[in-house]
Amino acid sequence: MTQLFTRKFLSRPYLLLFIFVGMAAMLLWGQLTHNETVWGSIVDVDVNQHRVNTALPEPNGRFTIQQTFTPTHDGLREVELLLVRREHLETDGQLTVTLLDDIGNIITEQMFETSGLKHNQDLSVRFEAVRDSAERPFTLQIAGSPDNPITVWGYDLDVYAAGSVTMVPGPLITESVSTTAEDLRLVTRYQLTWREAAQKLFSMFSEQGSLFLLALLFIPLPGLLVLSLGSRCLPKMEKVAWWGTAVALGAALWPTLWFWLSTVGGHWTKGWLWGVLVVGWGVVIGRQVWVSSKKRSAINNVTSRLLRGQQSTINNQQLTITPYLVMLTLLFLGFVVRLLAVRDMAFPLWVDASRHALITAVMTSTGRVITDYGAYLPVDRFPYHYGFHTISASLMMMLERPLPDLLLYLGQLLNALVPLSVYTGTWLMTRRRGASTVAAFLVAIPFFFPAYYATWGRFTQLTGMIIMPVLIALTWLLVRGGRRWRNVWWLVGLLAAGLFLVHFRVFLVYLPFALVVWLMSWGRNGRWLAASGLFSVALIGLRAVQLVQQQQKSLASAVSSTISGYNKFPVGYYETGWERYFVWAAAGLLLIVLIAVFFRQRWAPLPVALIGWVGLLFLILAGEPLGLPEFTIINLNSMYITLFVPLSIFLVVIVSQVWRHVRGLPLLGQGVVVILVSVVGTALFLFGVRQQLSILNPQTILAQPADMGGLAWVDDHLPQDATIAVNSWKWLGNTYAGGDGGAWIVQLTGRQSTTPPADYNYNRAYSAEINEFNETAVDIEDWSTIESANWLREQGVTHIFVGAKGGFFDPATLSRNPTLTPVYAHDGVFIFELGK
């Protein structure tokens, strides 16, 4: 035991022991306290019949209300109803809710005193999870005492295919009780089980495995070629950082390659893409085989000289695969939780996703960078970034997968690659593998961003964040590194050019970092930084000129005009999860940075640069509070969601320095610190996994699985010249967006809709036409009248699409319009045809 008080570093057995003690303590605490933050179950919506327009009679002992439903998931654990309380009924009684399984067993029976129930109150009936509930019919019974004043809301059109509502009279009641309701307003929730999680993962890897494999081969290929063929002039990197750099370069180079091929009049085809992939990987593998053979030859020569007695020195480094296995496991785990986050999705989320689908569809059809929208939209310009879409369109051409699937799962794969890029950037700037792994862990598991990008379908910014960490690291090394790092000037140029093509905003966020680093270095190596800038201009200057020409008026208004609330600080992100605690930790560690600066510690400039970078960004974008102009091209929100990169690097740089001092403590003190670190790490892991699995915001789920059938029907049955009216809402500024599955009509079927993806704004006349229609449609209160149908016909509308989420087009109201004919109705999705 005396060795515990010596000042050596903990041996591996003791280190593992203290780590396991910390993990066990955290797990035990979670079990004893049932802390929902780190130990709670993952609960999500299953059945979601949300439409209401009719109240059922009050169950008062003479009859019961019965609703059948069939969960699609195991783990059924909650049923939610929406109550109705009649104003003229002032009595109080009891309401009883009973749930029966498919063989009549009672799952739960709960009685509620109606004195505590209000009109339009959500009534949640919770019970122990039914582990084998998937695809089994259940019956919900609602009964009441004779003086019960409470009933429930329903809907008078059949919108739920897997169940229905009936009124069941009591045993001595002879008269029947009727209702116009076809389904109750009913929401059920399930608890994700280990078995279902495993089944979902197996299904996703089985169905999407070819996409994952092809994307992992395709994305880094240009970067691998650059690093392999340029290895002689580049500094050495460890393997994980080498692959991370290749991925970032690949994400930057594919847009550049597409741009220049299109500029010279060429285009990509399926055959060319496969050919480039095969030949490219052949070159990479051949190069690695050649390098390996040279190394073996050198080792053999050294060995032969030793055997002959000649003097030689060999630098033997003990190689281990453990760090690589740790990083690979972390990346895989991050990918798994991101896949499970979208386990119930059939479409990528939010408004952004539908427009990215449209751009991908256009580029897939032409094999060129997009300049207009062809037959999809009457828009003849493209003042937007297309870097991500060169990847999605390439994969679409090579695999010919359903577009929603490809975007949904490609987005989650890219999200899972961001931690690799953060690892790479951290390693390049610190040369500390442990710190880099921790930075990657923070981004992969407990941080809210970038995982939350999935809820917006923000694929372009996500791709930019794969490039960003490597770009800032190489910029740092170019300016402040040794002489050998001057050779990376052209890599900085490639990455910066690619970032510009991938996402303008992320590129603008990067620029202040380069300025801060250059100023901190008193202009050192400025010519090399300028060389990389000139190289970037040479690569994308033509595209920049095109953008300026297309956006002259928009660029002028980007400063002179603003959108109300557009530049508001996103307090909600800061208060979500444990985000504020990470910010507080960074603020607390500032004192250590100040001390390090005072004592001129060699590691201090990096955190100072990160602080200066973030501070300058806030200063530039603060806008009105500081009396500065505000910009519509970039705002605090779009900047804030990139700060996970500097935050993760800042935290691990300082913590790694603190850890160096911990190693000087007696072994017992080290053990206590290791236990505390293990407790915190376990808590971060448990909390992070739980947060990742439920990261999606339900408000951003517009298109739902049931919409897929309706869209397929449109594609198969409606004429190409059909114009389809869809639900919409005012999204941003004066731009309208589709509010349900109708948002995907244009890009998936080629038919025109009354609310196409937001790119319609690029044609002013067309935009005015779309906005005028939607402004009028939103204000129409009764769609059952002949006048409303006549107005639609005057606008050129031939059909109406109502998605599962719904909107101002109410299917029950439309079904009462004598001039509309329902031609499709399934599981809450409806299509109506306008009569002539």
CORKAMO-V267648 format. One record per pair of residues at least 6 apart in sequence whose ideal C-beta (glycine too) atoms are under 7 Angstrom apart, sorted by the first residue. I is the first residue (numbers start at 1). J is the second residue. Records with the same first field share a line. If there is no record, write none. Layout:
BEGIN
I: J + J
END
This chain:
BEGIN
3: 667
4: 667 + 668
5: 666 + 667 + 668
6: 666 + 667
7: 664 + 666
8: 667
9: 663
10: 667 + 670 + 671 + 674
14: 667 + 671
15: 674
18: 671 + 674 + 675 + 678
19: 674 + 678
21: 675
22: 674 + 675 + 676 + 677 + 678 + 679 + 682
23: 678 + 682
25: 679
26: 679 + 682 + 683
27: 682
30: 38 + 39 + 686
37: 687
38: 683 + 686 + 687 + 690
39: 686
40: 690
41: 191
42: 191 + 192 + 690 + 693 + 694
43: 77 + 189 + 191
44: 189 + 190 + 192 + 344 + 694
45: 187 + 189
46: 71 + 72 + 73 + 188 + 189 + 190
47: 69 + 71 + 186 + 187 + 188
48: 187
49: 159 + 160 + 183 + 184 + 185 + 186
50: 185 + 187
51: 155 + 159 + 185 + 806
52: 82 + 153 + 154 + 155 + 185
53: 155 + 156 + 812
54: 154 + 155 + 156 + 180 + 181
55: 84 + 151 + 153
56: 65 + 151 + 152 + 154 + 179 + 181
57: 151 + 177 + 179
58: 144 + 148 + 149 + 150 + 151
59: 65 + 142 + 143 + 144 + 148 + 151
60: 144 + 146 + 148
61: 144 + 145 + 146 + 170
62: 169 + 170 + 173
63: 167 + 168 + 169 + 170 + 173 + 177
64: 141 + 142 + 143 + 168
65: 142 + 152 + 165 + 167
66: 139 + 140 + 141 + 165 + 166 + 168
67: 140 + 163 + 165 + 184 + 186
68: 137 + 139 + 163 + 164
69: 138 + 140 + 162 + 163 + 186 + 188
70: 135 + 136 + 137 + 162 + 163
71: 133 + 134 + 138 + 188 + 190
72: 134
73: 133 + 134 + 190 + 196
74: 131 + 132 + 133 + 134 + 190 + 193 + 195 + 196
75: 129 + 130 + 131 + 133 + 190 + 191 + 192 + 193 + 196
76: 129 + 130 + 133 + 188 + 190
77: 126 + 127 + 129 + 189 + 190 + 191
78: 124 + 125 + 126 + 188 + 189
79: 99 + 125 + 140 + 188
80: 122 + 123 + 124 + 187
81: 123 + 152 + 184 + 185 + 186
82: 120 + 122 + 152 + 153 + 185
83: 117 + 119 + 120 + 121 + 123 + 150 + 152
84: 119 + 151 + 152 + 153
85: 117 + 118 + 119 + 149 + 150
86: 149
89: 149
91: 147 + 149
92: 114 + 115 + 147 + 149
93: 114 + 144 + 145 + 146 + 147 + 148 + 149
94: 111 + 112 + 113 + 114 + 144 + 145 + 148
95: 112 + 114 + 117 + 144 + 148 + 150
96: 109 + 111 + 143 + 144
97: 110 + 125 + 142
98: 106 + 109 + 141
99: 107 + 108 + 127 + 138 + 140
100: 106 + 107 + 138 + 139 + 141
101: 107 + 136 + 138
102: 136 + 137 + 138
107: 127 + 130
108: 125 + 127
110: 125
114: 148 + 149 + 150
117: 150
129: 191
131: 193
142: 152
144: 150
152: 184 + 185
153: 185
154: 165 + 181 + 183 + 184 + 185
155: 181 + 182 + 183 + 185 + 812
156: 180 + 181 + 182 + 812
157: 182 + 811 + 812 + 815
158: 182 + 183
159: 183 + 811 + 828
160: 183 + 827 + 828
161: 826 + 827
163: 183
164: 182 + 183
165: 181 + 182 + 183 + 184
167: 177 + 178 + 179
169: 176 + 177
192: 693
197: 340
200: 340 + 343
201: 336 + 339 + 340
204: 339
208: 409
210: 399
211: 395 + 399 + 401 + 406 + 409 + 410
212: 413
214: 395 + 398 + 399
215: 395 + 410 + 413
217: 277 + 281
218: 277 + 394 + 395
219: 247 + 250 + 251 + 391
220: 246 + 247 + 250
221: 250 + 277 + 280 + 281
222: 249 + 250 + 253 + 254 + 257
223: 245 + 246 + 247 + 248 + 249 + 250 + 253
224: 246 + 284
225: 280 + 283 + 284
226: 249
227: 234 + 242 + 245 + 246
228: 284 + 287
229: 287
233: 487
234: 487 + 488
235: 484 + 485
237: 245
238: 427
239: 324
240: 324 + 327 + 423
241: 424 + 427 + 428
244: 420 + 421 + 423 + 424 + 470
245: 424 + 470
247: 417 + 420 + 421 + 466
248: 421 + 466 + 467 + 470 + 495
249: 494 + 495
251: 463 + 466 + 467 + 498 + 502
252: 467 + 494 + 495 + 497 + 498 + 499
253: 494 + 498
254: 390 + 391
255: 386 + 387 + 390 + 498 + 501 + 502
256: 497 + 498 + 501 + 539
258: 369 + 390
259: 369 + 501 + 543
261: 268
262: 368 + 369
263: 542
267: 366 + 367 + 368
268: 367 + 394 + 397
269: 367
270: 397 + 398
273: 394 + 397 + 398
274: 398
302: 312 + 314
305: 312
306: 312
323: 433
326: 437
327: 423 + 437 + 440
330: 419 + 437 + 440 + 441 + 444
331: 416 + 419 + 420
334: 416 + 419 + 444 + 445
335: 413 + 416
337: 689 + 692 + 693
338: 412 + 415 + 416 + 451 + 692
339: 412
340: 693
341: 454 + 692 + 693 + 695 + 696
342: 408 + 412 + 454
345: 408
346: 404 + 704 + 705 + 708
347: 353 + 404 + 408 + 703 + 744
348: 404 + 407 + 408 + 411 + 457
349: 454 + 455 + 456 + 457 + 696 + 700 + 701 + 702
350: 455 + 456 + 457 + 700 + 702
351: 731 + 737 + 758
352: 456 + 457 + 458
353: 407 + 457
354: 738 + 743 + 744 + 747 + 757
355: 757 + 758 + 759
356: 389 + 407 + 457 + 459
357: 403 + 404 + 407 + 744 + 747
358: 376 + 746 + 747 + 757 + 759
359: 370 + 386 + 389
360: 389 + 392 + 393 + 396 + 403 + 407
361: 376 + 403 + 747
362: 370 + 373 + 374 + 376
363: 369 + 370 + 389 + 393
364: 393 + 396 + 397
365: 374
367: 397
369: 386
370: 382 + 386
371: 382
372: 379 + 380 + 381 + 382
373: 379 + 759
375: 750
376: 746 + 747 + 750
377: 746 + 756 + 759 + 760
378: 763 + 766
379: 759 + 760 + 762 + 763 + 766
381: 550 + 762
383: 547 + 550 + 551 + 554 + 762
385: 460 + 501 + 502 + 503 + 504
386: 501
387: 460 + 463 + 498 + 501 + 502 + 503
388: 459 + 460 + 463 + 502
392: 406 + 407 + 410
395: 406 + 410
396: 403 + 406
403: 747 + 748
407: 459
411: 454 + 457 + 459 + 462
412: 454
414: 459 + 462 + 463 + 466
415: 450 + 451 + 453 + 454 + 462
417: 466
418: 443 + 450 + 465 + 466
419: 440 + 443 + 444
420: 440
421: 466 + 469 + 470
422: 439 + 440 + 443 + 469 + 645 + 648
423: 436 + 437 + 439 + 440
424: 469 + 470 + 473
425: 469 + 470 + 472 + 473 + 649
426: 435 + 436 + 439 + 649 + 652
427: 433 + 436
428: 473 + 474 + 477
429: 473 + 476 + 606
430: 436 + 653
432: 656
434: 656
435: 652 + 653 + 656
438: 652
439: 648 + 649 + 652
442: 648 + 651
443: 450 + 644 + 648
445: 684 + 685 + 688 + 689 + 692
446: 578 + 684 + 687 + 688
447: 644 + 648
448: 573 + 576 + 577 + 579
449: 641 + 644
450: 462 + 465 + 644
451: 692 + 695
452: 695
453: 461 + 462
454: 695 + 696
455: 695 + 696 + 697 + 700
456: 700
460: 502 + 503
461: 503 + 505 + 506
463: 502 + 503
464: 499 + 502 + 503 + 506
465: 506 + 642 + 645
467: 495 + 498 + 499 + 502
468: 499 + 506 + 510 + 642 + 645
469: 645
470: 495
471: 492 + 495 + 496 + 499 + 510
472: 510 + 513
474: 488 + 491 + 492 + 495
475: 492 + 513 + 514 + 517
476: 517
477: 485 + 488
478: 485 + 486 + 488 + 489 + 492 + 525 + 528 + 529 + 532
479: 517 + 518 + 521 + 524 + 525 + 529
480: 517 + 521
486: 525 + 528
489: 528 + 531 + 532
490: 532 + 535
492: 532
493: 532 + 535 + 536 + 539
496: 532 + 536
497: 536 + 539 + 540
499: 506 + 507 + 510
500: 507 + 540
501: 540 + 543
504: 633
505: 634 + 638
506: 642
508: 634
509: 617 + 639 + 642
512: 613 + 616 + 617 + 620
513: 613
514: 529
516: 609 + 612 + 613 + 616
517: 609
518: 526 + 529
520: 605 + 609
548: 555
558: 631 + 632 + 633
559: 629 + 631
561: 632
562: 630 + 632
563: 632 + 732 + 733
566: 632 + 635
567: 623 + 630 + 635 + 636
569: 636
570: 636 + 637 + 640
573: 579 + 640
574: 580 + 583
577: 691
578: 687
582: 647
585: 651
586: 647 + 650 + 651
589: 654
592: 654
593: 604 + 607 + 608 + 654
596: 603 + 604
597: 604 + 608
603: 653 + 657
606: 653
607: 650 + 653 + 654
610: 646 + 649 + 650
613: 646
614: 643 + 646
617: 639
621: 634 + 635 + 636 + 639
622: 628
623: 629 + 630
624: 630
662: 670 + 673
663: 670
702: 738 + 739 + 740 + 743 + 805
703: 740 + 741 + 743 + 744 + 803
704: 741 + 803 + 804 + 805
706: 804 + 827 + 828 + 829
707: 740 + 741 + 803 + 804 + 829
709: 826 + 829
710: 741 + 801 + 803 + 824 + 829 + 831
711: 741 + 744 + 745 + 748 + 749
713: 824 + 831
714: 745 + 749 + 751 + 801 + 831
715: 748 + 749
718: 751 + 799
720: 750 + 751
722: 751 + 798 + 799
723: 752 + 796 + 797 + 798
724: 745 + 751 + 753 + 799 + 800 + 801
725: 754 + 792 + 797 + 800
726: 738 + 742 + 745 + 753 + 754 + 755 + 801
727: 738 + 739 + 740 + 742 + 802 + 803 + 806 + 807 + 808 + 809
728: 736 + 737 + 738 + 739 + 755 + 774 + 807
729: 736 + 737 + 739 + 807
730: 736
731: 737 + 758
734: 771
735: 758 + 761
736: 755 + 770 + 771 + 774
737: 743 + 755 + 758
738: 755
739: 805 + 807
740: 803 + 804 + 805 + 806 + 807
741: 803 + 804 + 829
742: 753 + 801 + 803
745: 751 + 753 + 801
746: 752 + 753 + 756 + 757
747: 757
754: 773 + 774 + 797
755: 770 + 774
760: 766 + 767 + 770
761: 767
773: 795
777: 808
778: 808
780: 788
782: 788 + 813
783: 809 + 810 + 813 + 814 + 817
784: 813 + 816 + 817
785: 817
786: 818 + 819
789: 817 + 819 + 820 + 834
792: 834
793: 834
797: 834
798: 834
799: 831 + 832 + 833 + 834
800: 809 + 814 + 831 + 832
801: 831
802: 809 + 811 + 829 + 830
803: 829
804: 827 + 828 + 829
811: 830
814: 820 + 832
815: 822
819: 834 + 835
820: 832 + 834
821: 832 + 833 + 835
822: 830 + 832
823: 831 + 832 + 833
824: 830 + 831
END
